Amino acid sequence: MKLFTKALLSVFAFMFLFGCSTKQMDMLPSFEAKNFDTSMYESKVDNFIILYDASSSMNHPYNGTRKFTIARAVADRMNQTLPELGQTAGLRSFGHAPSVSKEKTELFYGMEKYSTQNLKMGLDKVKEAGGFSPLFLSLDAAGEDLKGLSGVHNAVIIISDGQDLPG
C-alpha cells in the first residue's frame, strides 16, 4: 500500500510539474523604426500594393512563432519604415478567416495616397488567418487595383509562406 501511495504521489507530482507546460513561443526581435529626412529622397515607385497572405497555413509555426504573426510584423515594420512620398498604396488580403471577410480576397486599404497610419488601420482589420490561399485571385485583383493609376512604376509586394497556392 505504501509503494502504491508513493507511486501515485509521484505521478501526481509529475503531472503537476509538467502536465500543463507548453512550449514557449519565440518572441520576434525588437524593432525600432529609424526616422530620416524624407526631403533627401524620392520614391522609385509611383504605386504599390501589398498582397498579404492570411490563409490557414499561416497559423502554423515557424521557429516557434506563428507565420501569421511574422507576416504581420513584416508588413507593420515595412509600413513604419516606408516614407510617405506621395505614392498611391493599397493592402489586399487573401485567404483570410470567414470572420474577417466572406470574400476570397479583399482590399483593406487603398488605393489612395500612402499614409502610414491608414495602412496600419487596414492591416489591423486582418485579425486572423484561416481559409484557402487564392494568391492568383489576389494578383488578378491587384492588377485591377493598379489599373488607371497615374505613374508607370508599380510594385506588388507579396507577403506569404508560399504554401498551398492553387492556380
TORMARMI-342768 format. One record per atom (N, C-alpha, C, O): residue number from 1; x, y, z; residue in one letter. Coordinates in pm, whole numbers, plus 50000, padded with zeros to 5 digits. Atoms other than C-alpha are relative to their C-alpha. Example, Ala and Ser with C-alpha at 12.3 -4.5 7.8 and 13.67 -1.06 7.14 Angstrom:
! residues 2
ATOM   nr      X      Y      Z  rest
ATOM    1  50089  49881  50000     A
ATOM    1  51230  49550  50780     A
ATOM    1  50090  50120  50000     A
ATOM    1  50194  50118  50066     A
ATOM    2  49918  49881  49994     S
ATOM    2  51367  49894  50714     S
ATOM    2  49923  50109  50073     S
ATOM    2  49974  50220  50090     S
This chain:
! residues 167
ATOM   nr      X      Y      Z  rest
ATOM    1  50082  49881  50000     M
ATOM    1  50000  50000  50000     M
ATOM    1  50087  50126  50000     M
ATOM    1  50055  50224  49932     M
ATOM    2  49910  49886  49997     K
ATOM    2  50290  50238  50082     K
ATOM    2  50062  50025  49864     K
ATOM    2  50074  50139  49819     K
ATOM    3  49940  49989  50132     L
ATOM    3  50451  50167  49748     L
ATOM    3  49901  50059  49900     L
ATOM    3  49937  50142  49817     L
ATOM    4  50105  49950  50087     F
ATOM    4  50122  50232  49571     F
ATOM    4  49978  50150  50023     F
ATOM    4  49964  50226  49927     F
ATOM    5  50020  49860  49966     T
ATOM    5  50076  50564  49754     T
ATOM    5  50115  50086  49949     T
ATOM    5  50093  50194  49894     T
ATOM    6  49884  49926  50049     K
ATOM    6  50432  50677  49672     K
ATOM    6  49996  50013  49848     K
ATOM    6  50025  50119  49793     K
ATOM    7  50008  49997  50145     A
ATOM    7  50385  50584  49308     A
ATOM    7  49893  50098  49954     A
ATOM    7  49914  50174  49860     A
ATOM    8  50110  49910  50035     L
ATOM    8  50053  50768  49294     L
ATOM    8  50040  50146  50023     L
ATOM    8  50012  50232  49940     L
ATOM    9  49953  49863  49972     L
ATOM    9  50206  51078  49458     L
ATOM    9  50104  50044  49897     L
ATOM    9  50106  50161  49857     L
ATOM   10  49900  49966  50102     S
ATOM   10  50495  51065  49212     S
ATOM   10  49933  50035  49868     S
ATOM   10  49973  50130  49801     S
ATOM   11  50073  49973  50124     V
ATOM   11  50254  51051  48918     V
ATOM   11  49932  50137  50009     V
ATOM   11  49939  50215  49914     V
ATOM   12  50066  49870  49983     F
ATOM   12  50055  51348  49058     F
ATOM   12  50103  50114  49997     F
ATOM   12  50077  50218  49938     F
ATOM   13  49896  49898  50001     A
ATOM   13  50378  51544  49118     A
ATOM   13  50049  50024  49858     A
ATOM   13  50068  50139  49817     A
ATOM   14  49955  49988  50140     F
ATOM   14  50494  51473  48761     F
ATOM   14  49896  50075  49918     F
ATOM   14  49930  50165  49841     F
ATOM   15  50107  49932  50075     M
ATOM   15  50155  51578  48620     M
ATOM   15  49990  50147  50040     M
ATOM   15  49967  50233  49954     M
ATOM   16  50007  49863  49952     F
ATOM   16  50155  51891  48835     F
ATOM   16  50112  50084  49939     F
ATOM   16  50090  50197  49895     F
ATOM   17  49885  49925  50049     L
ATOM   17  50502  51995  48723     L
ATOM   17  50002  50016  49848     L
ATOM   17  50039  50122  49796     L
ATOM   18  49983  49999  50145     F
ATOM   18  50481  51907  48355     F
ATOM   18  49871  49988  49921     F
ATOM   18  49872  50004  49799     F
ATOM   19  50126  50026  50069     G
ATOM   19  50116  51842  48271     G
ATOM   19  49948  50119  49922     G
ATOM   19  49888  50101  49816     G
ATOM   20  50053  49881  50068     C
ATOM   20  50033  52200  48175     C
ATOM   20  50109  50080  49931     C
ATOM   20  50083  50190  49881     C
ATOM   21  49893  49923  50064     S
ATOM   21  50368  52304  48038     S
ATOM   21  49978  50003  49850     S
ATOM   21  49936  49904  49789     S
ATOM   22  50009  49985  50145     T
ATOM   22  50366  52435  47685     T
ATOM   22  50131  50058  49952     T
ATOM   22  50206  50120  50028     T
ATOM   23  49878  49943  50057     K
ATOM   23  50644  52528  47455     K
ATOM   23  49984  50151  49991     K
ATOM   23  49886  50200  49935     K
ATOM   24  50004  49854  50005     Q
ATOM   24  50719  52896  47495     Q
ATOM   24  50019  50045  49856     Q
ATOM   24  50110  49999  49787     Q
ATOM   25  49988  49948  50135     M
ATOM   25  50665  53083  47170     M
ATOM   25  50114  50101  49997     M
ATOM   25  50127  50186  50084     M
ATOM   26  49891  49905  50016     D
ATOM   26  50972  53267  47048     D
ATOM   26  49943  50138  49974     D
ATOM   26  49843  50153  49904     D
ATOM   27  50041  49862  50024     M
ATOM   27  50936  53640  47053     M
ATOM   27  50074  50051  49877     M
ATOM   27  50186  50008  49848     M
ATOM   28  49934  49938  50114     L
ATOM   28  51014  53843  46746     L
ATOM   28  50106  50096  50051     L
ATOM   28  50090  50154  50159     L
ATOM   29  49897  49904  49957     P
ATOM   29  51329  54054  46765     P
ATOM   29  49938  50139  50012     P
ATOM   29  49845  50174  49940     P
ATOM   30  50053  49865  49982     S
ATOM   30  51267  54405  46886     S
ATOM   30  50029  50082  49874     S
ATOM   30  50121  50051  49798     S
ATOM   31  49987  49918  50120     F
ATOM   31  51231  54672  46621     F
ATOM   31  49966  50143  50036     F
ATOM   31  49869  50170  50107     F
ATOM   32  50028  49857  49985     E
ATOM   32  51250  55048  46623     E
ATOM   32  50029  50067  49867     E
ATOM   32  50143  50066  49819     E
ATOM   33  49984  49934  50130     A
ATOM   33  51194  55240  46302     A
ATOM   33  50088  50123  50017     A
ATOM   33  50076  50197  50114     A
ATOM   34  49911  49883  50001     K
ATOM   34  51457  55499  46222     K
ATOM   34  49935  50111  49919     K
ATOM   34  49883  50087  49810     K
ATOM   35  50049  49884  50074     N
ATOM   35  51346  55846  46120     N
ATOM   35  50113  50057  49916     N
ATOM   35  50228  50061  49959     N
ATOM   36  49900  49938  50086     F
ATOM   36  51523  56009  45831     F
ATOM   36  49934  50114  49924     F
ATOM   36  49811  50123  49916     F
ATOM   37  50046  49881  50071     D
ATOM   37  51493  56326  45629     D
ATOM   37  49944  49960  49864     D
ATOM   37  50020  49927  49773     D
ATOM   38  50063  50043  50125     T
ATOM   38  51241  56246  45354     T
ATOM   38  50026  50098  49886     T
ATOM   38  50008  50062  49770     T
ATOM   39  49972  49904  50108     S
ATOM   39  51337  56561  45162     S
ATOM   39  50123  49959  49919     S
ATOM   39  50147  50012  49810     S
ATOM   40  49881  50045  50070     M
ATOM   40  51657  56382  45064     M
ATOM   40  49972  49883  49906     M
ATOM   40  50062  49835  49838     M
ATOM   41  50034  50119  50078     Y
ATOM   41  51470  56100  44887     Y
ATOM   41  49883  50027  49909     Y
ATOM   41  49804  50119  49931     Y
ATOM   42  50120  50001  50083     E
ATOM   42  51223  56045  44610     E
ATOM   42  49963  49854  49978     E
ATOM   42  50049  49766  49979     E
ATOM   43  50049  50137  50013     S
ATOM   43  51010  55738  44555     S
ATOM   43  50039  49941  49865     S
ATOM   43  50030  50009  49762     S
ATOM   44  49970  50070  50126     K
ATOM   44  51123  55484  44295     K
ATOM   44  49874  49938  49940     K
ATOM   44  49874  49896  49825     K
ATOM   45  50127  50052  50052     V
ATOM   45  50763  55365  44262     V
ATOM   45  49893  50107  50014     V
ATOM   45  49895  50189  50106     V
ATOM   46  50113  49908  49995     D
ATOM   46  50450  55560  44188     D
ATOM   46  49885  49939  50080     D
ATOM   46  49811  50009  50149     D
ATOM   47  50112  50072  49937     N
ATOM   47  50210  55296  44320     N
ATOM   47  50052  49867  50054     N
ATOM   47  50139  49804  49993     N
ATOM   48  49967  50133  49951     F
ATOM   48  50242  54989  44537     F
ATOM   48  49879  49939  50070     F
ATOM   48  49793  50009  50123     F
ATOM   49  50105  50073  49931     I
ATOM   49  50014  54723  44674     I
ATOM   49  50065  49881  50071     I
ATOM   49  50152  49813  50015     I
ATOM   50  49951  50112  49922     I
ATOM   50  50086  54468  44945     I
ATOM   50  49893  49891  49994     I
ATOM   50  49777  49915  50026     I
ATOM   51  50089  50116  49999     L
ATOM   51  49930  54123  44899     L
ATOM   51  50038  49917  50121     L
ATOM   51  50149  49862  50129     L
ATOM   52  49975  50055  49867     Y
ATOM   52  49901  53976  45246     Y
ATOM   52  49930  49866  50016     Y
ATOM   52  49807  49859  50013     Y
ATOM   53  50053  50136  49984     D
ATOM   53  49855  53600  45296     D
ATOM   53  49947  49981  50141     D
ATOM   53  50023  49988  50238     D
ATOM   54  50063  50026  49871     A
ATOM   54  49610  53531  45577     A
ATOM   54  49930  49865  49995     A
ATOM   54  49828  49846  50061     A
ATOM   55  50062  50132  50014     S
ATOM   55  49532  53170  45482     S
ATOM   55  50031  49913  50122     S
ATOM   55  50112  49950  50207     S
ATOM   56  49987  50087  49883     S
ATOM   56  49510  52882  45728     S
ATOM   56  50143  49949  50021     S
ATOM   56  50181  49923  50135     S
ATOM   57  49861  50046  49982     S
ATOM   57  49870  52769  45661     S
ATOM   57  50083  50101  50078     S
ATOM   57  50187  50066  50134     S
ATOM   58  49929  49897  49925     M
ATOM   58  49979  53097  45819     M
ATOM   58  49982  49983  50151     M
ATOM   58  50050  50051  50228     M
ATOM   59  50015  50031  49858     N
ATOM   59  49856  52961  46154     N
ATOM   59  50106  49904  50050     N
ATOM   59  50124  49890  50171     N
ATOM   60  49897  50096  49961     H
ATOM   60  50137  52703  46152     H
ATOM   60  50124  50073  50050     H
ATOM   60  50153  50184  50006     H
ATOM   61  49882  49932  49946     P
ATOM   61  50452  52782  46349     P
ATOM   61  50121  49990  49907     P
ATOM   61  50137  49894  49831     P
ATOM   62  49869  50000  50064     Y
ATOM   62  50788  52871  46201     Y
ATOM   62  50098  50044  50108     Y
ATOM   62  50090  50156  50158     Y
ATOM   63  49905  49972  49891     N
ATOM   63  51073  52855  46453     N
ATOM   63  49929  50045  50127     N
ATOM   63  49976  50135  50197     N
ATOM   64  50070  49972  49874     G
ATOM   64  50819  52865  46735     G
ATOM   64  49906  50119  49997     G
ATOM   64  49843  50150  50098     G
ATOM   65  50090  49884  50010     T
ATOM   65  50624  53168  46609     T
ATOM   65  49905  49977  49884     T
ATOM   65  49946  49930  49777     T
ATOM   66  50097  50017  50107     R
ATOM   66  50304  53161  46405     R
ATOM   66  50040  50084  49879     R
ATOM   66  50079  50200  49893     R
ATOM   67  49963  49929  50122     K
ATOM   67  50371  53257  46044     K
ATOM   67  49914  50126  49982     K
ATOM   67  49961  50226  49927     K
ATOM   68  50088  49884  50008     F
ATOM   68  50072  53495  46063     F
ATOM   68  50058  50116  50082     F
ATOM   68  50053  50231  50039     F
ATOM   69  49938  49899  49915     T
ATOM   69  50247  53681  46347     T
ATOM   69  50123  50059  49931     T
ATOM   69  50144  50180  49934     T
ATOM   70  49880  49954  50071     I
ATOM   70  50569  53700  46145     I
ATOM   70  49960  50088  49881     I
ATOM   70  50018  50194  49861     I
ATOM   71  50044  49924  50117     A
ATOM   71  50386  53820  45832     A
ATOM   71  49946  50137  50042     A
ATOM   71  49973  50238  49977     A
ATOM   72  50054  49874  49950     R
ATOM   72  50204  54085  46031     R
ATOM   72  50114  50094  50041     R
ATOM   72  50111  50213  50012     R
ATOM   73  49885  49919  49959     A
ATOM   73  50534  54203  46180     A
ATOM   73  50075  50055  49879     A
ATOM   73  50118  50170  49879     A
ATOM   74  49933  49954  50122     V
ATOM   74  50692  54221  45833     V
ATOM   74  49923  50117  49939     V
ATOM   74  49982  50220  49906     V
ATOM   75  50083  49895  50059     A
ATOM   75  50401  54427  45698     A
ATOM   75  50002  50126  50086     A
ATOM   75  50015  50237  50035     A
ATOM   76  50004  49885  49910     D
ATOM   76  50387  54651  46005     D
ATOM   76  50135  50072  50003     D
ATOM   76  50139  50195  50000     D
ATOM   77  49867  49938  49996     R
ATOM   77  50763  54710  46016     R
ATOM   77  50034  50067  49868     R
ATOM   77  50097  50173  49866     R
ATOM   78  49980  49937  50130     M
ATOM   78  50775  54781  45645     M
ATOM   78  49921  50131  49996     M
ATOM   78  49971  50233  49947     M
ATOM   79  50083  49881  49997     N
ATOM   79  50491  55029  45694     N
ATOM   79  50064  50111  50084     N
ATOM   79  50057  50228  50048     N
ATOM   80  49936  49900  49914     Q
ATOM   80  50682  55203  45974     Q
ATOM   80  50123  50064  49935     Q
ATOM   80  50161  50175  49971     Q
ATOM   81  49876  49949  50059     T
ATOM   81  50990  55247  45756     T
ATOM   81  49981  50064  49863     T
ATOM   81  50069  50137  49817     T
ATOM   82  50023  49939  50131     L
ATOM   82  50835  55345  45422     L
ATOM   82  49969  50149  50018     L
ATOM   82  49879  50185  50094     L
ATOM   83  50032  49857  49991     P
ATOM   83  50844  55722  45380     P
ATOM   83  49877  50034  49917     P
ATOM   83  49852  49974  49813     P
ATOM   84  50117  49951  50073     E
ATOM   84  50529  55900  45271     E
ATOM   84  50049  50101  49897     E
ATOM   84  50074  50218  49929     E
ATOM   85  49946  49916  50107     L
ATOM   85  50646  56039  44936     L
ATOM   85  49899  50019  49887     L
ATOM   85  49937  50041  49772     L
ATOM   86  50104  49976  50099     G
ATOM   86  50314  56074  44757     G
ATOM   86  49960  49879  49918     G
ATOM   86  49883  49893  49823     G
ATOM   87  50036  50120  50073     Q
ATOM   87  50287  55715  44635     Q
ATOM   87  49852  49967  50025     Q
ATOM   87  49794  50006  50126     Q
ATOM   88  50132  50057  49980     T
ATOM   88  49950  55553  44587     T
ATOM   88  50023  49859  50053     T
ATOM   88  50108  49786  50002     T
ATOM   89  49973  50128  49934     A
ATOM   89  49923  55245  44808     A
ATOM   89  49871  49925  50029     A
ATOM   89  49762  49982  50033     A
ATOM   90  50112  50085  49963     G
ATOM   90  49699  54954  44894     G
ATOM   90  50047  49877  50075     G
ATOM   90  50164  49839  50069     G
ATOM   91  49976  50124  49927     L
ATOM   91  49677  54646  45113     L
ATOM   91  49886  49906  49967     L
ATOM   91  49770  49935  49997     L
ATOM   92  50100  50100  50037     R
ATOM   92  49495  54340  44982     R
ATOM   92  50034  49871  50071     R
ATOM   92  50147  49822  50064     R
ATOM   93  49982  50127  49930     S
ATOM   93  49448  54028  45192     S
ATOM   93  49934  49889  49919     S
ATOM   93  49838  49912  49845     S
ATOM   94  50063  50115  50064     F
ATOM   94  49373  53682  45061     F
ATOM   94  50005  49881  50095     F
ATOM   94  50097  49866  50175     F
ATOM   95  50005  50122  49923     G
ATOM   95  49270  53355  45221     G
ATOM   95  49965  50019  50146     G
ATOM   95  49985  49927  50225     G
ATOM   96  50027  49972  49860     H
ATOM   96  49158  53516  45545     H
ATOM   96  49884  49918  50056     H
ATOM   96  49809  49854  49982     H
ATOM   97  50107  50071  49931     A
ATOM   97  48921  53367  45801     A
ATOM   97  49866  50061  49961     A
ATOM   97  49858  50181  49935     A
ATOM   98  50133  49947  50033     P
ATOM   98  48547  53400  45726     P
ATOM   98  49955  50110  50095     P
ATOM   98  49873  50195  50057     P
ATOM   99  50038  49894  49906     S
ATOM   99  48515  53617  46038     S
ATOM   99  50061  50135  49960     S
ATOM   99  50014  50240  50005     S
ATOM  100  49937  49877  50048     V
ATOM  100  48743  53872  45867     V
ATOM  100  49926  50051  49877     V
ATOM  100  49895  50170  49867     V
ATOM  101  50072  49964  50122     S
ATOM  101  48568  53868  45529     S
ATOM  101  49948  49874  49934     S
ATOM  101  50010  49768  49943     S
ATOM  102  50056  50113  50076     K
ATOM  102  48348  53640  45322     K
ATOM  102  50062  49992  49861     K
ATOM  102  50044  49892  49791     K
ATOM  103  49937  49996  50131     E
ATOM  103  48546  53741  45010     E
ATOM  103  50131  49920  50003     E
ATOM  103  50193  49906  50109     E
ATOM  104  49875  50075  50008     K
ATOM  104  48843  53532  44890     K
ATOM  104  50121  50092  50001     K
ATOM  104  50229  50053  50044     K
ATOM  105  49897  49895  49994     T
ATOM  105  49048  53850  44851     T
ATOM  105  49927  50132  50020     T
ATOM  105  49818  50153  49965     T
ATOM  106  50066  49873  49973     E
ATOM  106  48969  54196  44976     E
ATOM  106  50104  50110  50017     E
ATOM  106  50210  50089  50077     E
ATOM  107  49917  49882  49985     L
ATOM  107  49124  54541  44954     L
ATOM  107  49964  50064  50134     L
ATOM  107  49855  50120  50148     L
ATOM  108  50027  49946  49868     F
ATOM  108  49151  54653  45318     F
ATOM  108  50052  50143  50017     F
ATOM  108  50018  50211  50113     F
ATOM  109  49952  49863  49999     Y
ATOM  109  49333  54976  45242     Y
ATOM  109  50034  50040  49857     Y
ATOM  109  50092  49962  49782     Y
ATOM  110  49961  49945  50130     G
ATOM  110  49367  55194  44932     G
ATOM  110  49894  49977  49896     G
ATOM  110  49785  49929  49925     G
ATOM  111  49878  49940  50054     M
ATOM  111  49416  55263  44659     M
ATOM  111  49988  50151  50021     M
ATOM  111  49898  50216  49967     M
ATOM  112  50001  49858  49967     E
ATOM  112  49494  55610  44789     E
ATOM  112  50142  50045  50033     E
ATOM  112  50233  49963  50044     E
ATOM  113  49869  49947  49965     K
ATOM  113  49784  55840  44874     K
ATOM  113  50047  49931  50128     K
ATOM  113  49975  49927  50228     K
ATOM  114  49947  50079  49890     Y
ATOM  114  50006  55639  45106     Y
ATOM  114  50005  50077  50130     Y
ATOM  114  50056  50189  50137     Y
ATOM  115  49997  49946  49865     S
ATOM  115  49959  55708  45474     S
ATOM  115  50035  49885  50094     S
ATOM  115  49966  49783  50096     S
ATOM  116  49958  50102  49905     T
ATOM  116  50142  55507  45740     T
ATOM  116  49886  49964  50094     T
ATOM  116  49861  49846  50119     T
ATOM  117  50109  50021  49904     Q
ATOM  117  49851  55549  45981     Q
ATOM  117  49884  49924  49935     Q
ATOM  117  49830  49831  49995     Q
ATOM  118  50113  50066  50065     N
ATOM  118  49584  55444  45730     N
ATOM  118  50032  49857  49957     N
ATOM  118  49946  49770  49964     N
ATOM  119  49961  50137  50035     L
ATOM  119  49779  55140  45609     L
ATOM  119  49997  49912  50126     L
ATOM  119  49955  49797  50119     L
ATOM  120  50006  50075  49875     K
ATOM  120  49814  55031  45973     K
ATOM  120  49856  49966  50037     K
ATOM  120  49828  49855  50083     K
ATOM  121  50143  50027  49971     M
ATOM  121  49437  55063  46019     M
ATOM  121  49949  49889  49910     M
ATOM  121  49871  49804  49954     M
ATOM  122  50039  50108  50091     G
ATOM  122  49389  54842  45712     G
ATOM  122  50056  49867  50045     G
ATOM  122  49987  49766  50042     G
ATOM  123  49936  50122  49951     L
ATOM  123  49635  54587  45848     L
ATOM  123  49931  49948  50126     L
ATOM  123  49919  49827  50146     L
ATOM  124  50068  50039  49876     D
ATOM  124  49453  54587  46183     D
ATOM  124  49867  49929  49974     D
ATOM  124  49817  49858  50061     D
ATOM  125  50127  50066  50033     K
ATOM  125  49136  54469  46007     K
ATOM  125  50017  49851  49972     K
ATOM  125  49922  49775  49983     K
ATOM  126  49973  50141  50030     V
ATOM  126  49302  54138  45912     V
ATOM  126  50048  49936  50130     V
ATOM  126  50168  49924  50154     V
ATOM  127  49969  50043  49863     K
ATOM  127  49285  53991  46262     K
ATOM  127  50038  49854  50013     K
ATOM  127  50106  49817  50109     K
ATOM  128  49969  50142  49986     E
ATOM  128  49312  53619  46196     E
ATOM  128  50010  49932  49865     E
ATOM  128  49954  49977  49765     E
ATOM  129  49979  50078  50121     A
ATOM  129  49417  53364  45941     A
ATOM  129  49903  49882  49997     A
ATOM  129  49857  49835  50101     A
ATOM  130  50086  50117  50017     G
ATOM  130  49204  53084  45801     G
ATOM  130  49944  50000  49859     G
ATOM  130  49910  50106  49806     G
ATOM  131  50052  50007  50135     G
ATOM  131  49086  52962  45465     G
ATOM  131  50107  49957  49901     G
ATOM  131  50218  49920  49939     G
ATOM  132  49911  50045  50107     F
ATOM  132  49245  52878  45131     F
ATOM  132  50092  50113  49957     F
ATOM  132  50080  50225  50006     F
ATOM  133  49898  49904  50044     S
ATOM  133  49532  53058  44952     S
ATOM  133  49981  50039  49854     S
ATOM  133  50059  49995  49769     S
ATOM  134  50020  49963  50141     P
ATOM  134  49393  53215  44633     P
ATOM  134  50086  50118  49958     P
ATOM  134  50035  50225  49923     P
ATOM  135  49910  49892  50042     L
ATOM  135  49701  53422  44552     L
ATOM  135  49970  50043  49858     L
ATOM  135  49978  50162  49826     L
ATOM  136  50028  49966  50140     F
ATOM  136  49609  53403  44183     F
ATOM  136  49884  50100  49989     F
ATOM  136  49887  50189  49905     F
ATOM  137  50112  49905  50001     L
ATOM  137  49279  53582  44255     L
ATOM  137  50045  50137  50051     L
ATOM  137  50002  50240  50000     L
ATOM  138  49948  49876  49944     S
ATOM  138  49462  53842  44462     S
ATOM  138  50087  50074  49899     S
ATOM  138  50083  50197  49891     S
ATOM  139  49918  49937  50104     L
ATOM  139  49711  53904  44181     L
ATOM  139  49913  50061  49890     L
ATOM  139  49940  50171  49844     L
ATOM  140  50092  49945  50100     D
ATOM  140  49427  53948  43931     D
ATOM  140  49934  50127  50051     D
ATOM  140  49924  50227  49979     D
ATOM  141  50066  49883  49941     A
ATOM  141  49251  54188  44167     A
ATOM  141  50099  50117  50014     A
ATOM  141  50062  50233  49993     A
ATOM  142  49898  49895  49987     A
ATOM  142  49576  54379  44228     A
ATOM  142  50023  50068  49865     A
ATOM  142  50043  50189  49859     A
ATOM  143  49989  49942  50133     G
ATOM  143  49606  54427  43852     G
ATOM  143  49890  50101  49975     G
ATOM  143  49914  50208  49918     G
ATOM  144  50112  49906  50014     E
ATOM  144  49263  54588  43855     E
ATOM  144  50017  50120  50092     E
ATOM  144  49984  50233  50054     E
ATOM  145  49978  49890  49905     D
ATOM  145  49354  54795  44164     D
ATOM  145  50099  50101  49945     D
ATOM  145  50084  50222  49966     D
ATOM  146  49896  49913  50053     L
ATOM  146  49659  54935  43984     L
ATOM  146  49962  50064  49866     L
ATOM  146  50021  50164  49825     L
ATOM  147  50040  49952  50133     K
ATOM  147  49482  54988  43651     K
ATOM  147  49949  50144  50009     K
ATOM  147  49868  50179  50095     K
ATOM  148  50049  49863  50011     G
ATOM  148  49432  55352  43558     G
ATOM  148  50065  50098  50096     G
ATOM  148  50031  50216  50094     G
ATOM  149  49933  49906  49909     L
ATOM  149  49655  55498  43830     L
ATOM  149  50108  50075  49925     L
ATOM  149  50163  50026  49826     L
ATOM  150  49896  49922  50065     S
ATOM  150  49897  55771  43737     S
ATOM  150  50137  49940  50032     S
ATOM  150  50153  49869  50132     S
ATOM  151  49865  50052  49981     G
ATOM  151  50265  55688  43705     G
ATOM  151  50018  49869  49926     G
ATOM  151  49921  49805  49884     G
ATOM  152  49971  50122  50075     V
ATOM  152  50437  55395  43541     V
ATOM  152  50074  49895  50083     V
ATOM  152  50084  49780  50041     V
ATOM  153  49923  50093  49917     H
ATOM  153  50639  55236  43821     H
ATOM  153  49912  49946  50112     H
ATOM  153  49880  50015  50209     H
ATOM  154  50086  50066  49902     N
ATOM  154  50428  54989  44015     N
ATOM  154  50077  49890  50071     N
ATOM  154  50164  49826  50011     N
ATOM  155  49939  50110  49924     A
ATOM  155  50535  54746  44289     A
ATOM  155  49888  49917  50063     A
ATOM  155  49793  49969  50120     A
ATOM  156  50090  50094  49933     V
ATOM  156  50348  54437  44406     V
ATOM  156  50086  49925  50101     V
ATOM  156  50181  49856  50064     V
ATOM  157  49923  50060  49890     I
ATOM  157  50477  54318  44744     I
ATOM  157  49917  49885  50056     I
ATOM  157  49808  49907  50108     I
ATOM  158  50074  50118  49952     I
ATOM  158  50372  53963  44836     I
ATOM  158  50062  49953  50131     I
ATOM  158  50181  49925  50138     I
ATOM  159  49957  50052  49871     I
ATOM  159  50394  53856  45199     I
ATOM  159  49924  49870  50021     I
ATOM  159  49805  49872  50051     I
ATOM  160  50064  50131  49999     S
ATOM  160  50323  53481  45206     S
ATOM  160  50099  49893  50041     S
ATOM  160  50220  49912  50033     S
ATOM  161  49914  50114  49973     D
ATOM  161  50455  53146  45320     D
ATOM  161  50015  49912  49875     D
ATOM  161  50094  49818  49876     D
ATOM  162  49988  50075  50124     G
ATOM  162  50408  53013  44966     G
ATOM  162  49938  49862  50005     G
ATOM  162  49963  49780  49916     G
ATOM  163  50060  50132  49982     Q
ATOM  163  50208  52714  45090     Q
ATOM  163  49864  49992  49933     Q
ATOM  163  49787  50088  49937     Q
ATOM  164  50132  50032  50054     D
ATOM  164  49911  52561  44908     D
ATOM  164  49944  50110  49910     D
ATOM  164  49833  50159  49933     D
ATOM  165  50043  49893  50091     L
ATOM  165  49887  52816  44627     L
ATOM  165  49946  49939  49870     L
ATOM  165  50023  49908  49779     L
ATOM  166  50057  50056  50124     P
ATOM  166  49644  52680  44365     P
ATOM  166  49997  50106  49890     P
ATOM  166  50011  50225  49915     P
ATOM  167  50019  49909  50112     G
ATOM  167  49602  52830  44021     G
ATOM  167  50127  50069  49957     G
ATOM  167  50124  50149  49863     G
